[in-house]
Amino acid sequence: MTKGAIFPDLNGQSVFITGGGSGIGAHLTDGFMGQGADVSFVQRRDATAFCDEMKAKHGRSPHAMRCDISDIGALQTCIAQAAETHGPVSVLVNNAANDARHAAEDVTEEFWDQSQAINLKPYFFASQAVIAGMRAQGGGAVINMSSISYMMGGAGFVSYTTANAGINGMTRSLAREFGPDNIRFNALAPGWVLTEKQKEMWVTPEGLAAHVERQCLKETLAPQDIVDAVLFLASRSSRMMTGQMMVVDGGVVTTG
């Protein structure tokens, strides 16, 4: 088994992750805790079982809070609670999203607004909420999870791909505005990561084979591939990277 990289500067860092108790988010929580970071996360569902699993593995539990991230006031309150528990947030990972499929002709104004309220709006307001604490500490790192879906012009979930594109633009603007404070903003666009949700809802043998054929690297993506990239972006190993979109997709899309 190949061991991942260790980033000593992440030890003791206060990390906040949206959607950190399931899917890729749960792997991110596990990955940061493995680096010695103090992790807080929000999740709509109860995360007691997952926290127990983390305590058994790492000897301590993450600070889990139930929250609907579309409720900005509640999200900001949770970030404040995380700062009280673990100190001002030094690493923020905006991860939670909803990629439910939908036909463009069926989209209502209500659906559109709710989609953006989950997939884009919280990314900005969570970022806004950690800036003062990061500035006071002399810097910090924000990683915004996007997707290659918008880069591919993916059909069948236009509100989601629109939010993904917005995340990239927002990341670049915030990186420019807060670079003088040594606060770094980067985005990460995964390809098709085979989480349990993806396997249950979307993966078919034919669809997966066709996607892997588009990749330069002929292996499927695992959650750990995304964790490793996020840890790098959070650490001082990437200290001069900001305003960038990192793609981890096996070579489906190209940037530059």
HELIX and SHEET records of a PDB file:
HELIX    1   1 PRO A    8  LEU A   10  5                                   3    
HELIX    2   2 GLY A   23  GLY A   34  1                                  12    
HELIX    3   3 THR A   48  HIS A   58  1                                  11    
HELIX    4   4 ILE A   72  HIS A   86  1                                  15    
HELIX    5   5 ALA A  104  ASP A  106  5                                   3    
HELIX    6   6 GLU A  109  ASN A  119  1                                  11    
HELIX    7   7 LYS A  121  GLN A  137  1                                  17    
HELIX    8   8 VAL A  158  PHE A  178  1                                  21    
HELIX    9   9 GLY A  179  ASP A  181  5                                   3    
HELIX   10  10 GLU A  196  MET A  201  1                                   6    
HELIX   11  11 PRO A  205  ARG A  214  1                                  10    
HELIX   12  12 PRO A  223  ALA A  234  1                                  12    
HELIX   13  13 ARG A  236  SER A  238  5                                   3    
SHEET    1   A 7 HIS A  63  ARG A  66  0                                        
SHEET    2   A 7 ASP A  38  GLN A  43  1                                        
SHEET    3   A 7 SER A  14  THR A  18  1                                        
SHEET    4   A 7 VAL A  91  ASN A  94  1                                        
SHEET    5   A 7 GLY A 140  MET A 145  1                                        
SHEET    6   A 7 ILE A 183  PRO A 190  1                                        
SHEET    7   A 7 MET A 245  VAL A 248  1                                        
END                                                                             
